[in-house]
Amino acid sequence: MLEDLFQSSTSVSLLMAIVGLLVFHLFYSGVSSQDRKREPPGPKPLPLLGNLLQVDLKRLDSSLVDLSKKYGPVFTVYFGPKKVVVLAGYSTVRQALVNHAEEFGDREVTPIFYDFNKENGKEMIVCMFYWPVFILVLANQPLLFPGILFSNGDSWKEMRRFALSTLRDFGMGKRISEARIIEECRYLIEEFEQHEGKAFDNAQTINYAASNIISAIMFGKRFEYKDPVFQAMVERDHESIRLTGTASILIYNMFPWLGPFLKNYKHLMKNVEDNKEQIRSIIADLKETLNPDMCRCFVDAFLTRKLNLEESEIENSYYHDENLVYSVMNLFAAGTDTTGNTLRWCLLFIAKYPHFQDQVYEELSRVVGSRQVRVDDRKNLPYTDAVIHEAQRLANIVPMAIPHKTSQDVTFQGYFIKEGTTVFPLLTSVLHGESEWESPHTFNPSHFLDKDGKFIRRDAFMAFSAGRRVCLGESLARMELFLFFTSLLQRFRFSPPPGVTEDELDLAPIVDFTLTPSHHELCVVSRQ
């Protein structure tokens, strides 16, 4: 009978809408009037739609910043029937993520993230249900997801601990990573030189370079830029991140029963499944040549831990194939997209503002000369370091972080927030906060320099988020950005294409799940 019901999309749509309205009413009316008065304020939601008519889904973070000016740094919005508490401003975001790390430290799993972490065909009935029904059905059944990014509880703690330890063992933040990045710089420079000063779009090449750093750690090898399998993996990840932030997928997160009718949803899920199969294939190859006495990479370390637990007959709830596949997928995607995007923003900013580029080159020439820049040089390159930090701040590539969830009931800044509430730490309000930065909406490296020209750290620099869910690969990303950027600036000057002025270079981002530079070309002219 269920099968017959699901064959009728019209019946499903109508049924789910009715049930969703009833559940929304049930949830909202189930909160005591006393608790409701203590809940964070916010615009009044409409039935079913919530506050959708009051926000712009194409630039949601900006809409939420505007709402924070009216309702304060802690406020409530409804995306459809889904209740979300938004945290705005540096002091509020830091207080929640750092001072109340336990209460605000869980990961919210939206319907699309739920689908990423489940096998095709499994639990399809649940996925078709209206989101509040999903919550109601599983209210007392914690969702256990593999990997690092979307897991919670003991599984997340163990996988994050293992990932941090293993990444450090393979050189994250150490000399071995520095050597690997410098080697990749040479490949990237060779690719840029092939264009002989002519304008080109550097997006793919930069993404390949960034991806090769995390690939070397994950798989024990780098890939050739022209490797079609590698190209497909990187492109699928990039497109998946783009699609995840589109308006249609945001709508899907509110009304999951629309999934079968959304082209972006189908395309997105195919990308995820294809990359999952490719990761499985690489892992299978590494498993065939595994030598526990000679650990080559993250995959080897995981497989060896799994093997040791099995041989010792120790209960093993975490070291299984699915946790390996999803952990590798999480780290590969995050290690490619965010670093690649940030480096592209760095180059776009200095092409648009050439006087900053000239000052960076002058400092590099004076301090380093023609030799290869090393990480130890950073302390003697304050202006260069400031330019990189300012590019990260202004680019603001993950404007709302990845959604959090409260792990327990919490009273925060006088407001009651119920356990299981979705929380958006609004990083845009931190990185572009008018109370924190002298000129928050312009490119100004002086934000990170004192009156004597020395580099200064700013507490409101939260480009990697903060607290328990701070970016796992922060130290690696910082090293990559510094070495890639300085190596390129030593050898090339970046400028707009012929016929395009600096003023005409567009800084308006493409708004996806991350904020990426608009499609553009730059001339890369050798300084020699």
Disulfide bonds with the S-S distance in Angstrom:
none
